[in-house]
Amino acid sequence: MSRRHVREEGGSPHRRPLARRGRHRLPLVVGAVALAAGITVTIFFWTHESGETARAYALAPESVLPPDIRQAPARVREAYRFAVANREVLRWIPCYCGCGADGHTSNASCYIKDASPPGNLIFDRMSLG
């Protein structure tokens, strides 16, 4: 009996046709790609030596902040630095803390007064807490 007849009659269970062998490699390849992507993302967002996590947004240097704001907690300083670097974006976001009575027109004015020119920023202390 030829090999072809043995397979048709039930033949050896450990011998698969070549077309079916590749199907079992697909989950292995997909798993390897997922593992590589996970490692890449972990390395990208890993904490740097300075203790800061990589960010996908711009921050102004801390040196632009007045001394009293530089003494604030890290998250508050980061919010002010974000406001300086992204002032035009924050002008499109409404103020959510109810400080419209204080003259705030947007989220940007919670950190930087609207009338202050870019070269001479006047900071609003409301966000210090």
N, C-alpha and C positions, 0 to 999 in steps of 0.2 A: 504494500500500500504506500502511496506517495504521501508526502507531508501535507499536501493539499487535502487529501481525503481524511487524514487524521484530524485536521482542524475542523472540517465540516462535521465530523462525527463526534466532536466533543474533545478530542485530542488533549494535549497537555495544558493544564490551566496556567502555568507560569510563562507560557510563550504567547505573546500578544502580537497582533499584526503591527507593522511599523506605523501605520496611521494613528493608532490608539496610544502609542508610547508617548507622543508629544503632549497629549492632553494632561498628563500628570505633571509635566514640567511647568505649565502655566501658573498654577498656584505658587510654586516655588519662586518663579521669576517675579510675580506680583509681590510676594512677601519680601523678597530681597530689595525691590525698588521701594516699597513702603518703609522698610528699615533704614535704607540709605536716606530717604527724605526726612524721616524722623531725626536721625543723627544730624543732618544738615541744619534743620530748624533749631535743634537744641544748641548747637554750636553758635548759630547766629544770634540767638537770644540769651546766651550764657552771660552771666554777670562778669563784667570786666574787672581788672585788678583794682580799679578805683572804687568798686562797689556799686557802680551805676549799671543799670541794664540798658542794652542798646535800644534806642528809640527810633520810631518811624516818623518823627516830627521834629521840627526845628525848635531850638531853645536859644534865647539870647544869652550872652555870657553873664555870669553872676555879677561881674564888676559893674554892670549898668544899674544894679539895684542900689537904693539908698541904704545906709548902714542899718537902720531899724528893720528893714525888710530882710536884709542879709542875716539877721539874727533869728528870723522866723524858722519854724520847722521846715524840713526839706521839701515836703509836698507843697507848702505854701510858696516857698521860693520858686519851685518849679512852675507853679501856676502863673506867678508874675513873669517869669522868664518866657513862658509860652505866650503870654499876652503881649509882651514886647515884640517877640519874633513873628507873631501871627495876628497882629492887631487888625489888619484888614479883613481877615476871616471872621474874627470874633465880632466885628461890627454887624455881621449878618445874623448873629445868634441873639435872640431876645434875652434880656436879663430874667433870670428865674428866681431871684431871691426877694423880689418885691421892693427893690430899692428905687423904683421910678420916682418916688417922692423926693429922693435925694438928687434928682437930675440925671440919673443914669438912663441912657437911651439904648444900650445894648450890653452884652456880656463884656465887651472890651472896656466899657466905662466903669466896670466894677474894679478894674485894676489900674487903668490909666485914664486920666481926665480927658474928655473929648477935645477940649480947647488946646491941649498941649501939642506943640509941634514935634515931629519925629526927632529932631536934634536936641530938644530940651524937654524931656518927658516929665510930666507932673503925675506922680503916683497917687492913687486913691488908697487910703489905708483901710477901707471897709473890709477888704478880704483878709486882713490880718487876723480877724476873729474878734 
